[in-house]
Amino acid sequence: MDHFNYQNGELYAENLPLAEIAKEVGTPFYCYSTATLERHFNVFSKAFDGANALVCYAVKANSNLAVIKTLAKLGAGADVVSEGELRRALEAGIPANKIVFSGVGKKPHEMELALNAGILQFNVESEPEVRVLSEVATRLGKVAPIAFRVNPDVDAKTHAKISTGKAENKFGVPWQDVSRIYGEAATLPGIKIQGVDVHIGSQLTDLDPFNNAFMRVRELVDQLRKEGHEITQVDLGGGLGIPYDGTIPPAPENYGQVALQAMGNLGVQLIFEPGRLIVGNAGVLVSEVIYVKQGAERKFVILDAAMNDLIRPAMYDGYHHIDTIRQPNEADGTEMVDVVGPVCETGDTFAKGRELPPVSAGDLVAFRSAGAYGAVMASTYNTRPLVPEVLVNGDDFAVIRERPALEELLKQDKLPEWL
Ligand SMILES: *Cc1c(COP(=O)(O)O)cnc(C)c1O
């Protein structure tokens, strides 16, 4: 459920026609809906009503300050994976004691910032990392609250590039070493073991892998407690999928039941790290048709958005539904086209053989479900400036990131003195 709907023959974001926003900010641009962000956060949180649960929004899915702040106002915590994201979360008003720090490659200066801020938990992914964290914490006279991210070796049955919980993946500590690693970490100065963390992948559309992973974690908590560790936090990660192509993933309510059943009465604080689920369907990418070109074998719709603006199709074979901004007439029918961008790569293809209502140059289209892993993954490839982001709230909208001038982009390059 989102708040991008046809009204009066054109696509709206909440109460505003996307075409009007396009007139003001130009295309391409990302547009997010406050009501949809709020709805998704609230539906997810409700799945854990009455339980001791903290929802830490995975900032990497969409790290715009205005998006984070919208969620912060609803009580969200944050899952961050870099110093930059930690700064964003703090700046957006998320209290440090609701922030968890994930990622396989944390550097000492990042640990230092997190320790000084007083975050809830470091999700540690290796033995070398916990040793460095121990050194940094000791030097600062602090104690780092940690969970190890464990690799449960379950198949998330999602795209290979977003699967993280198999033994072959780089994430987490190997299952067979968990007991020894907790034992050794317990002896390190400046380290306080408090939890267990797991995150098996993204865009999961089946509850079984979650159930398998959560049951393993449950057994692990019992075992670690027997071995003398105090476990007060269990972080079950993110990864619940969203509908991109008509496949309907499990409802948050059912996901919640699986999590709560597996964790039962462990008496811990449960932490969840949803990203895509919160922001994915709360955003669209609006783009203009530049040309319609008849190739030898197929028709190409060439847009002013490209793979540098939305890389999911090129990187993960990601599917995005494409709507015309003008509401199509049944009488118009559809035609089969390839939808491409202007970048000089064959990979700059958003959709192949897609049935779209007929479009012509100057028409606007919207990529649906583009709120997660869209703007955050954008680059300036082909010297294309990052596109602006807009947040709609009822009848209002605001530009929450401006389109940089090309001059700014060029100014970043420096000529050496010999040129
Ligand atoms: C990416 C990531 C998430 C969020 O995943 P979604 O599929 O967007 O919910 C949560 N936790 C960790 C550790 C991640 O790397």
The ligand as an SDF file (V2000), in Angstrom:
LIG
                    3D

 15 15  0  0  0  0  0  0  0  0999 V2000
   21.1950   -4.0110    4.2000 C   0  0  0  0  0  0  0  0  0  0  0  0
   21.0460   -4.4230    5.6050 C   0  0  0  0  0  0  0  0  0  0  0  0
   19.8070   -4.3250    6.2350 C   0  0  0  0  0  0  0  0  0  0  0  0
   18.5530   -3.8790    5.5340 C   0  0  0  0  0  0  0  0  0  0  0  0
   18.1260   -4.8150    4.5960 O   0  0  0  0  0  0  0  0  0  0  0  0
   16.7140   -4.6190    3.8830 P   0  0  0  0  0  0  0  0  0  0  0  0
   16.6290   -5.7360    2.9320 O   0  0  0  0  0  0  0  0  0  0  0  0
   16.7440   -3.2900    3.2170 O   0  0  0  0  0  0  0  0  0  0  0  0
   15.6720   -4.6950    4.9400 O   0  0  0  0  0  0  0  0  0  0  0  0
   19.7370   -4.6580    7.5710 C   0  0  0  0  0  0  0  0  0  0  0  0
   20.8280   -5.0730    8.2590 N   0  0  0  0  0  0  0  0  0  0  0  0
   22.0330   -5.1780    7.6730 C   0  0  0  0  0  0  0  0  0  0  0  0
   23.1870   -5.6390    8.4710 C   0  0  0  0  0  0  0  0  0  0  0  0
   22.1900   -4.8690    6.3290 C   0  0  0  0  0  0  0  0  0  0  0  0
   23.3710   -5.0010    5.7500 O   0  0  0  0  0  0  0  0  0  0  0  0
  1  2  1  0
  2  3  1  0
  2 14  2  0
  3  4  1  0
  3 10  2  0
  4  5  1  0
  5  6  1  0
  6  7  2  0
  6  8  1  0
  6  9  1  0
 10 11  1  0
 11 12  2  0
 12 13  1  0
 12 14  1  0
 14 15  1  0
M  END
$$$$
